[in-house]
Amino acid sequence: MRRTGQFRRFAAVGVALCLLLVSTALGQAQGANNGISVTGAVGNDWPVVGGNLGNGRYSSLDQVNTTNVQNLKAAWMIHLGSGLSTGTPPYTLEATPVVQDGVMYMASGADDVYAIDPKTGALIWEYRSGLDPAINTACCGWDNRGVAVANGLVYVGRIDGAFMALDAKTGHLEWQTQVGRWQDGYTITSAPLYYNGVVYTGLSGAEYGVRGKLTALDAGTGRELWHFWTIPGPGDIGGDTWPSPNDPDPVKRDAYLHGGGTIWQHPSIDPDLGMLYFTTGNAGPDYDGSPRPGDNLFTVSIVALHLDGTYAWHFQQVHHDIWDFDSPSPTVLYDTQVNGQPVKAIAEASKTGWIYMLDRTNGKPLVGIEEKPVEQIESQANAPTQPIPVGDALIPQCAEQVANWISACIFDSFGKVTPKLFAPKNGGGVVWAPMSYDPQTNALYATSWVSPSAGIQGHTDWANGKTYTSGGVSPPIIGAHKYGTLTAMGASTNKIMWQVKNDYTTGQGSGFLTTAGGLAFHGNSDGFFQAYDARTGNLIWQWQTGAGADAPAMTYSIDGTQYVTIAAGGVTANGVASQRGDMLWTFALNGTSKLQQMPNPTQLPIIVTGFTGAITQGTTLTPANRVTVADFGYTPNRIQIKAGDTIQFLNNGPTPHTATASDGTGWDTGLLDAGASSSFTFDQPGQYTYFCIPHPFMVGQILVADENGNVPDAAPGSEPGLVHP
């Protein structure tokens, strides 16, 4: 057996006793579902990432409740010492710990794994993955959303596309298999799910033109048992929703091989029905439908499989997606009543900003979902209709009005000529943040966000291991507002019961944990871990963790004490950029530790878009100090030079553009046709802003430093009171 990575074991009397108990418990025969409920409440343990096999994230524990949560204090906090780099790779901490039989298991964004005493925070063992930081095909940062534990093994998916099993008592590597190659664009960022001797894992990577699949592995050996392609081939169910394999255009002919539809989350399972459920990502290329006319099954879909991997049913949430409306949030199984009749339900919250509620026995809508006509643009090969749920959306379905932009609504189309402003789109709605189902309120708790972004048609040519997304350039949308919503939605009505507006991008990270104590826990990107009254939405407790609290929370009980745990390490994906960290916080009533709340993070997510992106030093460009102009943006968008340097503006696109001062300094390239250029020398230090007269949504910034490398705040010669983003 080949061993990779490194592990450390920590010995102490208490830890040794803990390990003995764990060894005894894990060595005993376990049931098919590892003793885990499907839709029932979780008790003393938190045995899987989603709480139960249905991902309900609801606990029966009520020691901590609405009457005493104000007394919740830190019981312990540890630093994982992993995934702290702020450069490359960009790490994210979004894992949910698992607690089984007196041991907590946790993973970091670097795919390092930890066994922890959940009562004290003492480290039992750690496994260091030792992965090459040069792995660069993770579209949205290095991430690991948790592990699965069963039969004495800890199962872990990795960013390099490998899948491994560690000994739960020691952290030794027991087996490893390759599910996909990162060099081909495949990565694993989701948590796995164990059931009845089988462990299930998805693959990420749609942005790299891969073909999505779900893989079932023998939990004892790692041998592949079966896999299900989320993009069907010719002759398969759904294969006719892709171009013909006989199409004379080779790009269309091979579209299904690069069609995306990857899986960002762990599945849910209903053993009584013998079904497994998951959702899929966007089609590829993301923003150009021309290479792939058709509905493009099974992208952006809820998919149900029989436990042997054969197709059961599907519901496509977005036909022929051109907006990057993938559905990364986990499916939730719950039992409810509709019109007085019991229903086995499934729900999933999507980037569209809607929750899709279905009967999980057959995929039929619970409340109603209507196919409605949508805008058509011939070059995009749009689907004629899109499914719109009956009820309430989590967020507005149209973008705000922003100066110089054409604001669009959901499912409006866009072409190659003029960008449109969308919200929701690729970064909005519910991204990864998991929902919770509370049977006491019969509500689904979801976090969503509004993040305006531009839509322009185009794509790069497919190349193995390279991004297969948009061919256009999107400028910053100056003045656009980003915010989130926290919502309790009726689980049998799809009607909002309460909603709280949040300043930050809540759709990416923490989601909700609900408990029998009447609480809904949520972690915020500003570092605050919060508790809301699950019935009213009133905020009744919060604690500053010191970093982006963007991971899902969980709860468990040991020796009669209820604990609540959340990781605080920030998120790098989708422009969230919350404060980085490596902390694992655990709380209990009247916690006796001396830990106090941390200072507020210095890095907060952007809530009003301005010139806040990366600054490129002009000397690093080839040639130096050149800004290229294309459809529709300036590259680099922010450039820093020193006083006296000259910048050349070169139009590399087919459309005429200008670079014209918008700060009162008066310089202007004039209209630059394709291939034309113009140069300006900037003698005075300051911040200069400019735009394109024919396309005023195109904006750029020049930072001119003085001899000491400092850049003054205001542009030289600008009008008094002129606002500079």
C-alpha positions in Angstrom: 0.0 0.0 0.0 1.4 3.4 -1.0 1.2 6.1 1.5 1.1 9.8 0.6 1.0 12.9 2.7 2.0 13.3 6.3 0.2 12.8 9.6 0.9 13.5 13.2 -0.5 11.7 16.2 -0.9 13.4 19.6 -0.9 11.2 22.7 -2.3 12.0 26.1 -4.2 10.1 28.7 -7.5 11.6 27.8 -6.9 11.3 24.1 -5.8 7.6 24.5 -9.0 6.8 26.4 -11.0 8.6 23.7 -9.3 6.6 21.0 -10.0 3.4 22.8 -13.7 4.1 23.0 -13.7 5.1 19.3 -11.8 2.0 18.3 -14.4 -0.2 20.1 -17.3 1.7 18.6 -16.0 1.8 15.0 -15.0 -1.8 15.1 -18.5 -3.0 15.7 -20.8 -3.8 12.8 -22.8 -0.9 11.6 -26.1 -0.7 9.8 -26.5 0.1 6.1 -27.0 3.7 6.8 -24.3 3.9 9.5 -27.0 4.5 12.1 -28.0 7.8 10.4 -31.5 9.0 9.9 -32.9 10.1 6.5 -35.1 13.0 7.4 -35.2 12.7 11.2 -33.5 15.2 13.6 -29.9 14.7 14.5 -29.2 14.0 18.2 -26.0 13.9 20.2 -23.8 13.3 17.2 -23.5 15.2 13.9 -22.7 12.1 11.9 -22.6 13.5 8.3 -21.9 16.9 6.8 -25.6 17.6 6.2 -26.6 16.3 9.7 -28.7 13.4 8.3 -28.9 11.6 5.0 -31.4 14.1 3.7 -29.1 17.1 4.5 -31.8 18.7 6.8 -29.2 20.4 9.0 -31.7 20.3 11.9 -30.8 19.1 15.5 -33.2 17.9 18.2 -30.9 19.5 20.8 -32.6 22.3 22.7 -30.3 23.0 25.7 -29.3 26.1 23.9 -32.6 27.9 23.1 -34.2 31.3 22.5 -34.4 32.0 26.3 -30.7 31.5 27.1 -28.7 31.8 23.8 -27.4 35.2 25.1 -25.3 33.2 27.5 -23.5 31.3 24.7 -19.8 31.7 25.1 -16.6 30.2 23.6 -15.8 26.8 25.0 -12.7 26.4 22.9 -11.0 27.6 19.7 -8.1 26.1 17.8 -6.0 27.3 14.8 -5.8 24.6 12.1 -2.6 26.0 10.8 -3.7 25.2 7.2 -4.8 27.1 4.1 -3.7 30.5 5.3 -2.0 31.6 2.1 -3.5 34.8 0.7 -1.9 34.4 -2.7 -1.7 31.3 -4.8 -3.5 29.0 -4.3 -6.5 31.0 -2.9 -7.8 28.9 0.0 -11.4 28.8 1.3 -12.6 27.4 4.6 -16.2 26.1 4.1 -16.1 22.6 5.7 -18.7 21.4 8.2 -17.2 19.2 11.0 -18.5 15.7 11.6 -18.9 14.3 15.1 -19.2 10.5 15.5 -18.6 8.5 18.6 -16.8 11.1 20.6 -14.5 12.4 17.9 -14.7 15.4 15.6 -13.4 15.2 12.0 -12.6 18.3 10.0 -11.0 19.2 6.7 -9.3 22.5 5.5 -9.3 24.1 2.1 -5.8 22.6 1.6 -7.3 19.1 2.0 -5.6 18.6 5.4 -7.7 16.5 7.7 -8.0 16.6 11.5 -9.3 14.4 14.3 -10.2 16.5 17.3 -11.6 16.0 20.9 -14.9 17.8 20.5 -15.1 18.5 24.2 -11.8 20.3 24.6 -10.5 21.0 21.1 -7.4 18.8 21.7 -5.9 17.6 18.5 -5.8 13.8 18.3 -4.2 13.5 14.8 -3.8 15.4 11.7 -3.1 14.4 8.1 -1.3 16.8 5.8 -2.1 16.3 2.1 1.2 17.9 0.9 -0.5 18.8 -2.4 1.3 20.8 -5.0 0.2 24.5 -4.6 0.7 24.8 -8.4 -2.6 22.9 -9.0 -4.4 25.7 -10.9 -7.7 24.2 -12.3 -9.8 25.0 -9.3 -12.2 27.6 -10.7 -13.2 29.1 -7.4 -10.3 28.6 -5.0 -9.0 25.5 -3.1 -11.9 24.2 -1.0 -13.0 21.1 0.9 -16.5 21.1 2.3 -16.1 18.1 4.7 -15.5 14.4 5.1 -17.5 11.3 5.6 -16.8 8.8 8.4 -17.9 5.1 8.5 -16.6 1.7 9.4 -13.4 3.0 10.9 -12.4 5.1 7.9 -12.5 8.9 7.1 -13.3 9.5 3.4 -11.9 12.6 1.7 -12.1 14.1 -1.8 -9.2 16.2 -2.9 -8.5 19.2 -5.2 -6.3 17.1 -7.4 -9.2 14.8 -8.3 -8.0 12.0 -6.0 -10.2 10.3 -3.4 -8.7 8.7 -0.2 -9.6 6.9 2.9 -7.8 7.5 6.2 -7.8 5.3 9.3 -10.2 7.1 11.7 -8.1 6.2 14.8 -4.7 7.2 13.5 -5.0 9.2 10.3 -2.9 6.7 8.3 -3.7 6.5 4.6 -5.5 3.3 3.9 -6.3 3.6 0.2 -6.4 6.2 -2.6 -7.9 6.3 -6.1 -8.0 8.8 -8.9 -11.6 9.9 -9.8 -10.5 12.6 -12.2 -7.3 14.4 -13.2 -6.8 18.0 -12.2 -4.7 18.4 -15.4 -7.9 17.8 -17.3 -9.9 20.3 -15.2 -11.4 17.9 -12.7 -11.3 18.7 -9.0 -13.2 17.6 -5.9 -14.5 20.3 -3.6 -17.6 18.6 -2.3 -18.0 16.4 0.8 -18.5 12.7 0.1 -21.5 10.7 1.3 -21.4 7.1 2.7 -24.3 4.6 2.6 -24.4 0.8 2.8 -20.7 0.1 1.9 -20.6 2.7 -0.9 -19.1 6.2 -0.9 -20.4 8.7 -3.4 -18.5 11.7 -4.8 -19.0 14.4 -7.5 -16.5 16.3 -9.5 -16.1 20.0 -10.1 -14.7 21.7 -13.2 -17.4 22.8 -15.6 -15.5 26.0 -16.2 -12.7 23.9 -17.8 -14.9 22.2 -20.3 -15.2 18.8 -18.6 -18.0 16.3 -18.7 -19.6 16.0 -15.2 -20.1 12.7 -13.4 -21.1 11.2 -10.1 -18.9 8.2 -9.0 -19.8 5.4 -6.6 -16.8 3.7 -4.9 -16.5 0.6 -2.8 -16.0 2.0 0.7 -13.6 -0.7 1.7 -11.2 -0.6 -1.3 -11.9 2.5 -3.4 -12.7 0.4 -6.4 -15.2 2.2 -8.8 -18.5 0.5 -8.8 -20.2 2.7 -11.3 -20.4 6.3 -12.6 -23.2 8.4 -14.0 -22.4 10.9 -16.7 -24.4 14.1 -16.0 -24.0 14.9 -19.7 -25.6 12.0 -21.6 -24.0 10.7 -24.7 -25.6 9.9 -28.0 -28.4 7.3 -27.6 -28.6 7.9 -23.8 -31.6 9.3 -22.0 -31.3 13.1 -22.7 -28.7 12.7 -25.3 -31.0 14.2 -27.9 -30.9 17.6 -26.0 -27.4 18.1 -27.4 -26.2 18.5 -31.0 -26.2 15.4 -33.1 -23.0 13.3 -33.1 -23.2 13.6 -36.9 -23.2 17.4 -36.9 -20.8 18.7 -39.6 -19.5 21.3 -37.1 -16.9 19.5 -35.0 -17.5 22.0 -32.1 -21.2 21.1 -31.9 -20.5 17.4 -32.6 -18.3 17.2 -29.5 -20.3 19.6 -27.4 -21.5 16.9 -24.9 -17.9 15.9 -24.2 -17.2 19.4 -22.8 -20.8 20.1 -21.6 -20.1 20.8 -17.9 -22.9 19.8 -15.5 -20.4 19.1 -12.7 -21.4 18.4 -9.1 -20.4 20.9 -6.4 -22.2 19.2 -3.4 -22.7 16.0 -1.6 -25.8 14.0 -2.5 -28.8 13.1 -0.4 -30.2 9.5 -0.1 -33.6 8.0 0.7 -33.0 4.3 1.3 -36.8 3.6 1.6 -37.2 4.8 -2.0 -33.9 3.4 -3.1 -32.9 6.8 -4.6 -30.0 9.1 -4.5 -30.4 12.9 -5.3 -28.0 15.6 -6.4 -27.9 18.8 -8.5 -25.7 19.8 -11.3 -23.8 22.8 -12.6 -24.0 25.0 -15.7 -23.5 24.0 -19.3 -20.2 24.8 -21.1 -19.2 27.2 -22.4 -20.9 29.3 -19.7 -22.2 32.3 -21.5 -22.5 31.2 -25.2 -25.2 28.8 -26.2 -24.3 28.7 -29.9 -22.0 25.6 -29.7 -24.7 23.6 -27.9 -28.3 24.2 -29.2 -30.9 22.2 -27.2 -31.9 22.0 -23.6 -28.6 20.5 -22.6 -29.6 17.8 -20.1 -28.7 17.2 -17.3 -27.2 20.6 -16.6 -28.7 22.8 -13.9 -31.0 19.9 -12.9 -32.1 18.0 -9.8 -31.3 14.4 -10.7 -32.6 11.2 -9.0 -30.8 7.9 -9.5 -31.6 4.4 -8.3 -28.9 3.1 -5.9 -27.4 1.0 -8.7 -26.6 4.2 -10.6 -29.4 4.0 -13.2 -31.6 7.0 -14.1 -34.9 7.5 -12.1 -36.1 11.1 -12.9 -34.8 14.6 -13.3 -36.1 18.2 -13.1 -34.2 20.8 -15.1 -34.3 24.1 -13.3 -32.8 26.1 -16.3 -33.0 25.0 -19.9 -30.0 25.7 -22.1 -28.3 27.8 -19.5 -26.3 30.8 -20.7 -26.2 32.7 -17.3 -24.0 30.3 -15.3 -27.1 29.4 -13.2 -25.5 26.2 -11.8 -27.0 24.7 -8.6 -24.2 24.1 -6.1 -26.3 24.1 -2.9 -27.1 20.6 -1.5 -30.6 19.0 -2.0 -32.7 18.8 1.2 -35.1 15.9 1.8 -38.1 16.4 4.2 -41.5 15.1 4.9 -44.4 17.6 4.9 -48.1 18.0 3.9 -49.5 19.7 0.9 -53.3 20.2 0.7 -53.6 18.0 3.7 -51.8 15.1 2.1 -48.4 13.7 3.3 -45.6 14.2 0.8 -42.0 13.1 0.6 -40.4 16.3 -0.6 -37.1 17.4 -1.9 -35.9 21.0 -2.3 -32.9 22.8 -3.7 -32.1 26.5 -3.7 -30.5 27.7 -6.9 -28.5 30.7 -8.2 -31.7 31.8 -9.9 -32.9 32.9 -6.5 -35.7 30.4 -6.4 -36.2 27.3 -4.2 -37.4 24.3 -6.3 -39.8 22.1 -4.3 -40.6 18.7 -5.7 -42.1 15.3 -4.8 -39.0 13.2 -4.4 -40.8 10.0 -5.5 -41.3 11.3 -9.0 -39.8 14.8 -9.5 -43.2 16.6 -9.8 -43.5 20.1 -8.4 -45.1 20.4 -5.0 -46.6 23.9 -5.3 -46.4 24.5 -9.0 -43.7 25.5 -11.5 -44.8 27.2 -14.8 -43.0 27.2 -18.1 -43.0 30.8 -19.3 -41.8 32.3 -22.6 -38.5 34.2 -22.5 -36.5 36.5 -24.7 -34.9 35.0 -27.8 -31.6 35.9 -29.5 -30.8 33.7 -32.5 -27.1 33.6 -31.8 -27.7 32.1 -28.4 -30.1 29.4 -29.5 -32.2 30.2 -26.4 -34.8 27.7 -25.1 -38.3 29.1 -25.8 -39.5 28.8 -22.2 -38.0 28.6 -18.7 -39.5 27.1 -15.5 -40.7 29.7 -13.0 -41.8 28.4 -9.5 -45.1 29.6 -8.1 -44.6 31.5 -4.9 -41.8 33.9 -3.7 -38.3 34.3 -4.9 -35.5 34.8 -2.4 -34.2 37.9 -4.1 -35.3 40.4 -6.7 -35.4 39.0 -10.2 -34.2 42.1 -12.0 -31.0 44.1 -11.8 -31.0 47.5 -10.2 -30.7 50.6 -12.5 -27.0 51.5 -12.7 -25.7 54.5 -14.7 -24.6 53.7 -18.3 -25.9 50.1 -18.1 -28.9 48.3 -19.6 -30.5 46.5 -16.7 -32.0 43.0 -17.4 -34.3 40.6 -15.6 -33.9 36.9 -15.1 -33.8 34.8 -18.3 -33.4 37.9 -20.5 -31.0 37.0 -23.3 -27.8 38.8 -24.4 -25.7 38.9 -27.5 -22.2 39.8 -28.6 -22.7 43.6 -29.2 -23.8 45.2 -25.9 -23.4 43.8 -22.4 -26.4 43.8 -20.1 -26.5 44.0 -16.3 -28.0 41.0 -14.6 -28.9 40.1 -11.0 -29.2 37.3 -10.4 -26.6 35.7 -12.6 -23.4 33.7 -12.1 -22.6 35.1 -8.7 -26.0 35.7 -7.2 -28.9 33.7 -5.7 -27.9 30.7 -3.6 -24.5 29.5 -4.6 -23.0 26.9 -2.2 -24.8 28.0 1.1 -26.8 25.0 2.4 -30.4 25.2 3.5 -31.9 23.8 6.6 -35.4 22.3 7.2 -37.0 22.9 10.6 -40.0 20.5 11.2 -41.2 22.7 14.0 -41.9 25.6 11.7 -42.2 23.6 8.4 -39.8 26.1 6.9 -36.8 26.0 4.7 -34.1 28.4 5.8 -32.0 29.8 3.0 -29.4 32.5 2.5 -29.1 34.2 -0.9 -27.4 37.3 -2.3 -27.6 39.9 -5.0 -24.4 40.4 -6.9 -24.9 42.3 -10.2 -22.7 41.1 -13.1 -22.5 41.7 -16.9 -23.7 39.3 -19.6 -21.9 39.3 -23.0 -21.9 36.4 -25.4 -18.6 34.8 -26.4 -16.4 31.9 -25.5 -12.8 30.7 -25.7 -12.0 27.7 -27.8 -11.9 24.4 -25.9 -8.5 23.1 -24.9 -7.8 20.4 -22.4 -7.2 21.8 -18.9 -8.0 25.4 -19.9 -11.0 27.5 -19.0 -13.9 27.2 -21.4 -16.0 30.2 -20.5 -16.6 33.7 -21.8 -14.6 35.3 -24.6 -15.7 38.8 -23.5 -14.3 41.2 -20.9 -16.6 42.5 -18.1 -15.7 45.9 -16.7 -16.4 46.7 -13.0 -20.0 47.9 -12.5 -19.3 51.1 -10.6 -22.0 51.9 -8.1 -23.7 48.5 -8.1 -24.9 47.3 -4.7 -24.2 43.8 -3.3 -26.2 42.4 -0.4 -27.7 39.2 1.0 -31.0 37.9 2.3 -31.7 35.5 5.1 -35.1 33.8 4.5 -37.5 31.4 6.2 -39.6 30.0 3.4 -42.8 27.9 3.8 -41.8 24.4 2.9 -45.2 23.5 1.5 -46.2 26.9 0.1 -43.0 28.5 -1.2 -44.1 31.7 0.5 -41.8 33.9 2.6 -42.4 33.6 6.4 -39.8 36.2 7.3 -36.8 37.7 5.6 -33.8 39.7 6.9 -31.6 41.8 4.6 -27.9 41.4 5.2 -25.1 43.7 4.0 -22.9 40.8 2.9 -22.8 38.0 0.3 -24.7 35.4 2.3 -25.4 33.1 -0.7 -21.9 31.6 -0.9 -21.0 30.3 2.5 -22.6 29.5 5.9 -26.3 28.9 5.1 -28.3 27.8 8.1 -28.4 25.4 11.0 -31.7 25.0 12.9 -32.4 23.4 16.2 -35.3 22.3 18.5 -34.3 25.2 20.7 -36.0 27.5 18.2 -32.8 28.8 16.8 -31.4 29.4 13.3 -27.6 29.8 13.3 -25.8 31.6 10.5 -22.2 32.7 10.0 -21.6 36.1 8.3 -18.8 37.2 6.0 -18.0 40.1 8.4 -16.9 37.5 11.0 -20.1 37.5 13.2 -21.5 34.1 14.1 -25.2 34.7 14.7 -28.3 33.1 16.2 -31.8 34.2 15.0 -35.2 33.3 16.4 -36.3 30.7 13.9 -40.0 31.8 14.1 -39.5 35.6 13.8 -36.1 36.3 12.3 -35.0 38.4 15.2 -31.3 38.5 15.8 -30.7 37.5 19.4 -27.0 36.6 19.7 -23.8 37.1 17.9 -20.0 36.5 18.4 -17.1 38.1 16.5 -14.9 35.2 15.3 -12.2 37.4 13.7 -12.4 36.0 10.1 -15.1 35.3 7.5 -17.6 33.0 9.2 -18.5 31.5 5.9 -18.7 27.8 6.8 -21.9 26.0 7.8 -22.4 25.5 11.6 -23.2 22.3 13.4 -24.1 21.2 16.9 -23.6 18.1 19.1 -23.8 17.1 22.8 -21.2 15.4 25.1 -21.8 14.6 28.7 -25.0 16.5 28.8 -23.6 19.7 27.3 -24.7 21.0 23.9 -21.9 22.6 21.8 -22.2 24.6 18.6 -19.2 24.8 16.2 -18.3 26.9 13.1 -15.1 27.3 11.1 -14.0 30.9 10.4 -11.5 31.1 7.6 -13.1 33.2 4.8 -14.0 32.6 1.2 -12.1 33.6 -1.9 -14.7 32.5 -4.5 -17.2 34.7 -6.5 -15.7 38.0 -5.4 -16.6 37.4 -1.7 -13.0 38.0 -0.4 -13.8 37.8 3.3 -11.1 37.9 5.9 -8.8 34.8 5.8 -8.3 32.7 8.9 -7.8 29.1 10.1 -10.0 29.1 13.3 -12.5 26.4 14.5 -14.7 27.9 17.2 -16.9 25.9 19.6 -19.5 27.4 22.0 -21.5 26.3 25.0 -23.7 27.9 27.6 -21.6 29.8 30.1 -18.4 28.5 28.5 -15.6 28.7 31.0 -12.7 29.4 28.6 -11.1 32.8 28.8 -11.6 33.3 25.1 -13.1 36.7 24.1 -14.6 38.0 20.9 -12.0 38.9 18.3 -11.5 42.3 16.7 -13.6 43.0 13.7 -11.9 41.8 10.5 -10.0 44.4 8.5 -11.0 42.8 5.2 -14.7 42.9 4.4 -16.6 41.8 1.3 -17.4 44.6 -1.2 -21.0 45.9 -0.8 -20.8 48.8 -3.4 -18.7 48.1 -6.5 -15.9 50.5 -7.1 -12.3 50.2 -8.3 -11.4 47.5 -5.8 -9.8 44.8 -7.9 -6.2 43.8 -8.3 -3.7 46.5 -9.3 -1.3 45.6 -12.0 2.2 47.2 -12.0 2.8 48.6 -15.4 6.4 47.4 -15.4 5.2 43.8 -15.3 3.3 44.0 -18.6 4.8 43.1 -22.0 5.3 45.7 -23.4 5.4 47.8 -20.2 2.6 50.2 -19.4 0.2 49.0 -22.2 -3.5 48.9 -21.6 -5.4 46.9 -24.2 -8.9 47.8 -25.2 -11.4 45.2 -26.3 -15.1 44.3 -26.2 -15.9 45.4 -23.5 -13.2 46.4 -21.1 -9.7 47.7 -20.4 -6.9 45.2 -19.5 -5.6 45.7 -17.0 -8.5 47.5 -15.5 -6.3 49.1 -12.8 -2.7 49.9 -13.6 -0.1 51.6 -11.4 2.8 53.6 -12.9 5.2 56.2 -11.6 5.0 59.9 -12.4 6.4 60.7 -15.8 5.6 57.3 -17.3 3.7 56.9 -20.6 0.7 54.6 -21.1 -0.2 53.2 -24.5 -3.9 52.4 -25.1 -4.2 49.8 -27.9 -7.5 48.6 -29.3 -7.3 44.9 -29.8 -11.0 44.4 -30.5 -13.1 44.8 -33.6 -15.2 47.7 -32.2 -14.1 51.3 -31.9 -13.5 52.6 -28.4 -12.1 55.6 -26.5 -10.3 56.1 -23.2 -11.6 59.4 -22.0 -10.9 61.0 -18.6 -13.9 61.0 -16.3 -12.2 62.8 -13.4 -12.0 66.3 -14.8 -8.4 66.1 -16.1 -9.4 66.3 -19.7 -7.3 63.8 -21.5 -8.9 61.7 -24.3 -7.5 59.1 -26.8 -10.2 59.9 -29.3 -12.0 57.1 -31.1 -9.6 54.2 -31.6 -10.5 51.9 -34.5 -9.4 48.2 -34.5 -5.6 48.1 -34.2 -5.2 51.8 -33.4 -3.4 53.2 -30.4 -2.8 56.4 -28.5 -0.4 57.3 -25.7 -0.4 59.7 -22.8 2.3 60.7 -20.3 1.1 61.2 -16.7 3.4 63.6 -14.9 1.4 64.3 -11.7 0.9 61.6 -9.0 -2.8 60.8 -8.3 -5.7 58.5 -9.2 -7.1 58.9 -12.7 -10.3 57.4 -13.9 -11.6 57.1 -17.5 -14.3 55.6 -19.6 -15.3 54.8 -23.2 -17.6 57.4 -24.8 -19.5 55.0 -27.1 -19.7 52.4 -24.3 -19.8 54.3 -21.0 -20.1 51.2 -18.9 -16.4 50.6 -19.8 -14.3 52.1 -17.1 -10.7 52.0 -16.0 -8.3 53.5 -13.4 -4.7 54.6 -13.5 -2.7 55.0 -10.2 0.3 57.3 -10.6 2.8 57.0 -7.7 5.2 59.7 -6.5 9.0 59.2 -6.1 8.4 57.3 -2.8 5.8 55.0 -4.4 2.8 56.6 -2.8 -0.4 57.4 -4.7 -2.4 60.4 -3.5 -6.1 59.9 -3.0 -7.5 62.5 -5.5 -6.9 63.0 -9.2 -4.8 66.1 -10.0 -6.8 69.0 -11.4 -10.2 67.3 -10.6 -13.2 69.4 -9.7 -13.8 70.0 -6.0 -16.2 67.5 -4.5 -15.9 65.1 -7.5 -16.4 61.6 -6.2 -13.7 59.0 -7.1 -14.7 55.4 -6.4 
